């Protein structure tokens, strides 16, 4: 009971605590896996250093909080404004977490805090938990005793909701270019405060270490990626069923989101690239405002975020439901070359070695192909020639990495090793007619070969046409008649 005085009246309020069934920590990874990741950081930074990872800030607006990829990777804790100190000299890790905010918990539900130290240690495998107010003291004592000489912090921008590093860097650049903004990055502020408050430390970059660790996925990570791929593929298949002349691009976007969320995704991996007709010429077109027309091709490129892990798939389909003559000609040539790349992928080879095998097969496809227009023949020859040039580059890559970000971190140009996950997405472009044909599949390198996890999504023309004859979700749930 809580008495409150209002004027001359005393009111007694009863505060009722309601039991809530809210998962406080991920079930996707055990504490042992997070611990092993931190062990690899100990090994990388050495015995006279610590690594300091900064969690994401609270979300702006009525938006569910999503931890940054980097922080989640190291401990799995989904609490805003938290810090993780990984001590290489003691080989121990400590989380610094905000204290409990009871008013916010009554409004939004239970949130792990410094007062939940025992639970947090059990979930994450860390050795100790304190309030964020004690982080400065811990760093100061390390500097005073001389046990720590170096502090590693990420210099690259953190990846958040629907974000890869390339876009995170772009956001920073946009802020700096705005003469009435110019705000520093959050990472930059942390680095400057460490240098200002603890001049005895040498500040080093943690990003290359984390990038290297993330480039090889664990079996549990691959399970998450496979689920994201499965949901993306189901949305693509439903998109095939639902596409017809007269629907808008955004309708397929909404349909895909329903499938993602209905099956447990926590969001989108990136904004939907659903581009009909000439819109496919714009690499990351995402407006979704165009009505589809008969005789056009539709590019459908979209995937979900499933427990902090992504996928990235693309299919190209005829809006009418049937490939016409020119579509069959160009798509057929492209598909044969695309399968040449897929068929050449092997573990423990470089991208250059794989492309050298693929180009030989592409040359056979080109020699056997007939073209209705010189324009098409030129475009197809250019397509093969581009891969021939790439096959001469020792640092050639096949596509982009995929994992915790759609465009995941990691060096390009080396050997493809078991546990690496990536997509290929070559484009056949006929600029004069506004044609851009592109497929994309997710590939996992294994000990003995590779798994094309999205192979269940139709890519053969006959299979696509057959799927498009089936009734789609948008036909079962038409637009509101009041529009």
C-alpha positions, 0 to 999 in steps of 0.5 A, a space after each residue: 500500500 502506498 499513501 499519497 497526500 492530495 490537498 487535505 486528503 490521503 489516498 492509499 494506492 495498491 501497487 499490483 505486480 502482474 506476472 508476465 511471461 516475457 523471455 529475458 534472454 535468447 534461447 538461440 545460443 547457450 552461454 557457452 557459445 558466447 563465452 567461447 567467442 569472448 575467449 577468442 577475443 582474449 587470445 586476440 588482444 593479449 594479456 595487457 589489454 582489455 576490449 570494451 564493447 558498447 551496447 546500442 542506445 535506447 530506441 527513439 520513438 515507439 520502437 522495440 529495442 534491438 541490440 547492435 550486432 557487435 554487442 549481441 555477438 559477444 554476450 547476447 544481452 538485449 539491454 540498452 546502454 550496456 557495456 561489456 569489458 573483456 579483460 585479456 590479462 585476467 581472462 574474465 568478462 564483466 557486464 555494466 548494465 543500467 540500474 532498474 527503472 521500476 516505473 518503466 518496467 511497470 509500463 513496458 515489462 521486465 527488463 534485465 538490470 544491474 540488480 539481476 546480476 545472477 541471472 545475467 551471469 547465468 545467461 551470458 557466462 560473464 564473470 561479474 555484473 555491475 551498474 554502468 556507474 561503476 565502469 569508469 572506476 574499474 577502468 581507472 583502477 586498471 590504469 592506476 595499477 598498470 595491469 592494462 596498457 591497451 583498450 580495444 574498442 570498435 572503430 567501425 559504426 555499430 550495425 543496428 536494425 536493417 543495417 549493414 556497415 556500408 549504410 552505417 558509414 553512409 549515415 555518418 558521412 551524411 551527418 558530417 556533410 550537413 553544416 547544421 548537424 555535424 554530430 560525431 559518431 557514437 564510436 568516435 565519442 567513446 574513443 575521445 572520452 577514453 583518451 580524455 579520461 584515461 590518457 594512460 591507455 593506448 586505444 586500439 581498433 577492435 573491429 578487425 578482430 570481431 570481423 574475423 571472428 564473424 566471418 566463420 559461422 558456428 553451426 547454431 549461427 547457420 541454423 538462424 541463417 537457414 531459417 531466415 533463408 527459409 522465410 525469405 524463400 516462402 515470401 518469394 514463392 508467395 510473391 510468385 503466386 500473388 503477382 499479376 498485372 495491376 497490383 502495386 509493388 508495396 502489396 508484395 512488400 506487405 505480403 512478405 512482411 506478414 510471412 516473416 512476422 507470422 513465422 517469428 522474424 523480429 524484423 526486416 533484414 533490409 528494405 524490400 527491393 520489389 522493382 517492376 519494369 524499369 525500376 529494376 535498373 535502380 540497384 536498391 529501388 525501394 519506393 514500392 509505389 508502381 503498378 505492375 504491367 503486363 509484359 514486364 519482369 519483376 525483381 523481388 529481393 527481400 529477406 527477414 531478420 531472424 534472431 539477429 541473422 539475415 538472408 538475401 534472396 532474389 528472383 525474377 518473374 514475369 508479371 503476366 505469369 508467362 515468360 514471353 519470347 525476349 524474356 525467355 531468351 535473356 533469362 534462359 541465357 542468364 540462368 545457364 551462366 548463373 548455374 555455371 557459377 553455382 556448379 563451380 563453388 567448392 571449399 578451399 578455393 579462391 574466388 578467382 579459381 572458382 570463376 576460372 572454372 565457371 567462365 569456361 562453362 559460360 563460354 560454352 553457353 554463349 557459343 550455343 546461344 541464339 539472339 534475336 537482337 544484336 543488342 542482346 548478343 552484345 549484352 550477353 557477351 559483355 556479361 561473360 567478359 566481365 566474369 572473364 576479367 574477374 577471373 584474372 583477379 587474384 582478389 576476386 570475390 563471388 558476391 557478398 558475405 551474409 550473416 548478422 548483416 545482409 552485407 556482412 563483415 569480413 575480408 574478400 579475396 581469400 579462400 572460401 572456407 567451411 562455415 563461410 556464408 555468402 550470396 551471388 547476384 550477377 546482373 545481366 543488363 540491357 540498358 537501352 531497353 531498361 532490362 536488369 535480370 538478376 538472381 540471388 541465392 544464399 550459399 553455405 560452404 561445407 567441409 565437402 562442398 556447398 549448400 545452396 540453402 535457397 534452392 527450393 525457391 523456383 528459378 527454372 522458367 517452367 517451375 516459376 510459371 507453374 507456381 504463378 498459376 496457383 492462387 496467391 494471398 493477395 487474391 484471397 485478400 483483396 484490397 479494401 473496397 473503400 480505397 
